[in-house]
Amino acid sequence: MMHLSAALVTTYGLLALAVCSLWLAPVKLRPGLTVAPWLCMLVLACASGVASGLLSLAAIGAIAVLGALAYAARRCQSGPLRVLLMVAMGCMMLALSMHRFPGFVNPPLVTDMVVSAAAKPVTHRLNFDTAAAGLILFALFCVPARTGEQWREVGRHYWIILGTPLLVLPAGLLVGYVDVDLKLLAYTPVFIALNLLFTCVTEEAFFRGLIQVQLSRALDRWKAGPAIAMCVAALLFGLAHARGGWTFVGLASLAGLGYGYAFLRSKRIETAILTHLALNSIHFIAFTYPRLGNG
């Protein structure tokens, strides 16, 4: 693992706190004025990033534009205009997740780290652009669980959270994508924490909280509309992993069905996030990571 400077720890620590703050209720300062904790933490993370050279003003501008588009899309009452805003927001989100905007340093946390002997070494980066985009999307389009009953509803769907990895990972074994490889590295807690905050929250906010929800609303005249929306979101999730090859697309699509079903059944985005995290964590700990083949 790379040496972590104080500036890097501060910037990404604040960003992690911003993600965690999504589950905190807005604070009322006075009648008619409330402040969202996540927004305060994101502003502090951006300020720290600029001060430390991890972010440029162009990067801050890109984040601000996404925020403005997302806010306008959520508030817009005009159908055609809302569609245009949603498309623009989606394109902006994808561009940020693909690191198309300049000004984000995104330093590597680990470089050429051997996780499994039968796999290629991995490099994991701290991607501020992707995490910030997911944070904004979650804040404006997802409904976080903030009551005991809402969290109990998440817990009642433990069978999907645990069942999805038990379906997808054996499928990976059958097609020769991974093999059993039990391990517990010192890096494991870091991987799980960053995967939860910077990967699972972002991807589930986009594919389930945005795409699946919006498609379900568009298809609500049909009884099968929610199921169709779930399948389309899962396929798009699979195609987003095309860099890993068509086998990976198929496995990711199957995983996306599990995440989408968790969301559909529980009506809680946290169920999808925890299902996603369970699969990624079990993959990292118990199977070849990232996949078989070191050539």
C-alpha positions as CSV (number, residue, x, y, z in Angstrom):
1,M,0.0,0.0,0.0
2,M,1.3,3.5,-0.9
3,H,2.3,5.9,1.8
4,L,-0.7,8.0,2.6
5,S,0.0,11.7,3.1
6,A,-2.0,13.8,5.6
7,A,-3.6,15.7,2.8
8,L,-4.8,12.5,1.0
9,V,-6.2,11.1,4.3
10,T,-7.9,14.3,5.1
11,T,-9.5,14.7,1.6
12,Y,-10.7,11.1,1.2
13,G,-11.6,10.8,4.9
14,L,-13.9,13.8,4.5
15,L,-15.3,12.3,1.3
16,A,-16.0,9.0,3.2
17,L,-17.7,10.9,6.0
18,A,-19.8,12.7,3.3
19,V,-21.0,9.3,2.1
20,C,-21.8,8.2,5.6
21,S,-23.6,11.4,6.3
22,L,-26.2,10.5,3.6
23,W,-28.0,8.6,6.4
24,L,-28.1,11.7,8.6
25,A,-31.2,13.8,8.6
26,P,-30.9,17.5,7.5
27,V,-30.2,19.9,10.3
28,K,-32.7,22.7,10.8
29,L,-30.8,26.0,11.5
30,R,-33.9,28.2,11.6
31,P,-37.4,28.0,10.2
32,G,-37.2,27.5,6.5
33,L,-33.5,26.8,6.5
34,T,-32.0,23.3,6.7
35,V,-28.5,22.1,5.9
36,A,-27.7,18.6,4.7
37,P,-24.7,17.1,6.5
38,W,-23.5,15.3,3.4
39,L,-23.3,18.5,1.4
40,C,-21.3,20.2,4.2
41,M,-18.8,17.3,4.2
42,L,-18.6,17.2,0.4
43,V,-17.7,20.9,0.4
44,L,-15.0,20.4,3.0
45,A,-13.7,17.4,1.0
46,C,-13.5,19.5,-2.2
47,A,-11.8,22.4,-0.3
48,S,-9.2,20.0,1.1
49,G,-8.7,18.5,-2.4
50,V,-8.1,21.9,-3.9
51,A,-5.8,23.0,-1.1
52,S,-3.7,19.8,-1.4
53,G,-3.6,19.7,-5.2
54,L,-5.7,16.6,-5.6
55,L,-8.5,18.5,-7.3
56,S,-8.4,21.5,-9.6
57,L,-11.0,24.2,-10.1
58,A,-12.1,22.4,-13.3
59,A,-12.8,19.3,-11.2
60,I,-14.9,21.3,-8.8
61,G,-16.7,22.8,-11.7
62,A,-17.6,19.4,-13.1
63,I,-18.9,18.3,-9.7
64,A,-21.0,21.5,-9.4
65,V,-22.4,21.0,-12.9
66,L,-23.5,17.5,-12.0
67,G,-25.1,18.7,-8.8
68,A,-27.0,21.5,-10.6
69,L,-28.3,19.1,-13.3
70,A,-29.3,16.5,-10.7
71,Y,-31.1,19.1,-8.6
72,A,-32.8,20.6,-11.6
73,A,-33.9,17.2,-12.9
74,R,-35.4,16.3,-9.5
75,R,-37.3,19.5,-9.2
76,C,-38.4,19.9,-12.8
77,Q,-42.2,19.4,-13.4
78,S,-42.1,19.5,-17.2
79,G,-41.9,16.0,-18.7
80,P,-39.8,16.7,-21.9
81,L,-37.5,19.1,-20.0
82,R,-37.0,16.6,-17.2
83,V,-36.1,13.9,-19.7
84,L,-33.5,16.2,-21.2
85,L,-32.1,17.0,-17.8
86,M,-32.0,13.4,-16.8
87,V,-30.1,12.4,-20.0
88,A,-27.6,15.3,-19.5
89,M,-27.2,14.2,-15.8
90,G,-26.7,10.6,-16.8
91,C,-24.1,11.5,-19.4
92,M,-22.3,13.7,-16.9
93,M,-22.4,10.9,-14.3
94,L,-20.9,8.4,-16.8
95,A,-18.2,10.8,-17.9
96,L,-17.1,11.4,-14.3
97,S,-17.2,7.6,-13.6
98,M,-15.0,7.0,-16.7
99,H,-12.6,9.8,-15.5
100,R,-13.2,11.9,-18.6
101,F,-13.0,15.3,-16.8
102,P,-9.5,16.8,-16.1
103,G,-8.5,18.0,-12.7
104,F,-8.9,14.8,-10.6
105,V,-5.6,13.3,-9.5
106,N,-7.2,10.0,-8.3
107,P,-4.0,8.5,-6.7
108,P,-3.4,4.7,-6.5
109,L,-3.9,3.2,-3.1
110,V,-2.2,-0.1,-4.1
111,T,-0.2,-0.7,-7.2
112,D,0.4,-4.1,-8.8
113,M,-0.7,-5.9,-5.6
114,V,-0.9,-9.7,-5.9
115,V,-4.2,-10.7,-4.3
116,S,-4.3,-14.2,-5.8
117,A,-1.4,-16.1,-7.2
118,A,-3.4,-17.3,-10.2
119,A,-4.5,-13.8,-11.1
120,K,-3.0,-10.6,-12.5
121,P,-1.8,-8.0,-9.9
122,V,-4.3,-5.3,-9.2
123,T,-4.1,-1.6,-8.8
124,H,-6.8,0.2,-6.8
125,R,-7.2,4.0,-7.1
126,L,-9.0,6.5,-4.9
127,N,-11.5,7.9,-7.4
128,F,-12.8,11.2,-6.1
129,D,-14.8,11.9,-9.3
130,T,-16.7,8.6,-9.2
131,A,-17.4,8.7,-5.5
132,A,-18.6,12.4,-5.6
133,A,-20.9,11.7,-8.5
134,G,-22.4,8.7,-6.7
135,L,-22.8,10.7,-3.6
136,I,-24.7,13.5,-5.3
137,L,-26.9,11.0,-7.2
138,F,-27.7,9.1,-4.0
139,A,-28.5,12.3,-2.1
140,L,-31.0,13.6,-4.7
141,F,-32.6,10.4,-6.0
142,C,-32.5,7.8,-3.3
143,V,-34.3,7.6,0.0
144,P,-32.0,6.5,2.8
145,A,-33.2,4.3,5.7
146,R,-33.3,6.5,8.9
147,T,-35.7,4.6,11.1
148,G,-35.5,1.3,12.9
149,E,-38.4,-0.2,10.9
150,Q,-36.7,0.8,7.6
151,W,-33.5,-1.0,8.7
152,R,-35.5,-4.0,9.9
153,E,-37.0,-4.1,6.4
154,V,-33.5,-4.3,5.0
155,G,-32.7,-7.1,7.5
156,R,-35.8,-9.1,6.5
157,H,-34.3,-9.6,3.1
158,Y,-31.0,-11.2,4.3
159,W,-31.8,-14.2,2.1
160,I,-31.3,-12.1,-1.0
161,I,-28.2,-10.4,0.4
162,L,-26.6,-13.8,1.1
163,G,-28.3,-15.7,-1.7
164,T,-27.0,-13.6,-4.6
165,P,-23.3,-14.3,-3.9
166,L,-24.2,-18.0,-3.5
167,L,-25.7,-17.9,-7.0
168,V,-23.2,-15.7,-8.9
169,L,-19.9,-16.9,-7.5
170,P,-20.6,-20.6,-8.2
171,A,-21.6,-19.5,-11.7
172,G,-18.2,-17.9,-12.0
173,L,-16.7,-21.3,-10.9
174,L,-18.6,-23.2,-13.6
175,V,-17.5,-20.9,-16.4
176,G,-13.9,-20.9,-15.2
177,Y,-13.8,-17.2,-14.4
178,V,-12.7,-17.7,-10.8
179,D,-11.5,-20.5,-8.5
180,V,-11.7,-21.1,-4.8
181,D,-8.9,-19.1,-3.1
182,L,-9.4,-18.5,0.6
183,K,-7.3,-15.7,2.0
184,L,-7.4,-12.9,4.6
185,L,-5.0,-10.1,3.7
186,A,-4.2,-7.1,5.9
187,Y,-5.7,-5.1,3.0
188,T,-9.1,-6.8,3.3
189,P,-10.8,-4.4,5.8
190,V,-9.6,-1.4,3.6
191,F,-10.9,-3.1,0.5
192,I,-14.3,-3.8,2.1
193,A,-14.7,-0.2,3.5
194,L,-13.7,1.5,0.3
195,N,-15.8,-0.9,-1.8
196,L,-18.8,-0.1,0.3
197,L,-18.4,3.7,0.4
198,F,-16.9,4.5,-3.0
199,T,-18.1,1.6,-5.2
200,C,-21.3,0.0,-4.0
201,V,-23.1,3.2,-3.0
202,T,-22.2,4.9,-6.3
203,E,-23.1,2.0,-8.6
204,E,-26.4,1.2,-6.8
205,A,-27.4,4.8,-6.7
206,F,-27.0,5.0,-10.5
207,F,-28.3,1.6,-11.6
208,R,-31.0,0.9,-9.1
209,G,-31.8,4.3,-7.5
210,L,-31.9,6.1,-10.8
211,I,-32.2,3.8,-13.8
212,Q,-34.4,1.1,-12.3
213,V,-36.6,3.6,-10.5
214,Q,-37.1,5.8,-13.5
215,L,-37.7,2.9,-15.9
216,S,-40.3,1.5,-13.4
217,R,-42.1,4.8,-13.4
218,A,-42.1,5.0,-17.2
219,L,-43.4,1.4,-17.4
220,D,-45.9,1.6,-14.6
221,R,-48.9,1.1,-16.9
222,W,-47.7,-2.5,-17.4
223,K,-47.9,-5.1,-14.6
224,A,-44.5,-6.4,-15.7
225,G,-43.0,-2.9,-15.8
226,P,-41.0,-3.2,-12.5
227,A,-39.5,-6.6,-13.6
228,I,-38.6,-5.2,-17.0
229,A,-37.0,-2.2,-15.4
230,M,-35.0,-4.5,-13.1
231,C,-33.8,-6.6,-16.1
232,V,-32.8,-3.6,-18.2
233,A,-30.9,-2.0,-15.3
234,A,-29.1,-5.4,-14.7
235,L,-28.2,-5.6,-18.4
236,L,-26.8,-2.1,-18.4
237,F,-24.9,-2.9,-15.2
238,G,-23.4,-5.9,-17.0
239,L,-22.5,-3.9,-20.1
240,A,-20.8,-1.3,-17.9
241,H,-18.3,-4.0,-17.0
242,A,-17.5,-4.9,-20.6
243,R,-13.8,-4.1,-20.1
244,G,-13.6,-7.4,-18.2
245,G,-14.8,-9.4,-21.3
246,W,-18.1,-11.0,-22.2
247,T,-18.0,-13.6,-19.5
248,F,-17.7,-10.9,-16.9
249,V,-20.6,-9.0,-18.6
250,G,-22.7,-12.1,-18.2
251,L,-21.7,-12.6,-14.5
252,A,-22.2,-8.9,-13.8
253,S,-25.6,-8.9,-15.4
254,L,-26.6,-11.9,-13.2
255,A,-25.3,-10.1,-10.2
256,G,-27.2,-7.0,-11.3
257,L,-30.4,-9.1,-11.3
258,G,-29.7,-10.0,-7.7
259,Y,-29.1,-6.4,-6.7
260,G,-32.2,-5.2,-8.6
261,Y,-34.4,-8.0,-7.1
262,A,-33.1,-7.0,-3.6
263,F,-34.2,-3.4,-4.3
264,L,-37.5,-4.4,-5.9
265,R,-38.5,-6.7,-3.0
266,S,-37.4,-4.5,-0.1
267,K,-38.0,-1.0,-1.7
268,R,-34.8,0.0,0.1
269,I,-31.6,0.9,-1.7
270,E,-29.6,-0.3,1.3
271,T,-30.6,-3.9,0.5
272,A,-29.1,-3.6,-2.9
273,I,-25.9,-2.0,-1.5
274,L,-25.4,-4.7,1.0
275,T,-26.0,-7.4,-1.5
276,H,-23.4,-5.8,-3.8
277,L,-21.0,-5.5,-0.9
278,A,-21.5,-9.2,0.2
279,L,-20.8,-10.5,-3.3
280,N,-17.7,-8.3,-3.8
281,S,-16.3,-9.1,-0.3
282,I,-16.8,-12.9,-0.6
283,H,-15.2,-12.7,-4.0
284,F,-12.2,-10.9,-2.6
285,I,-11.8,-13.2,0.4
286,A,-12.8,-16.7,-0.9
287,F,-12.2,-16.7,-4.7
288,T,-9.6,-15.7,-7.2
289,Y,-9.4,-11.9,-7.3
290,P,-9.9,-10.3,-9.7
291,R,-10.2,-13.5,-11.9
292,L,-8.2,-16.5,-13.1
293,G,-5.4,-15.7,-15.5
294,N,-2.1,-13.9,-14.9
295,G,-1.0,-13.7,-18.5
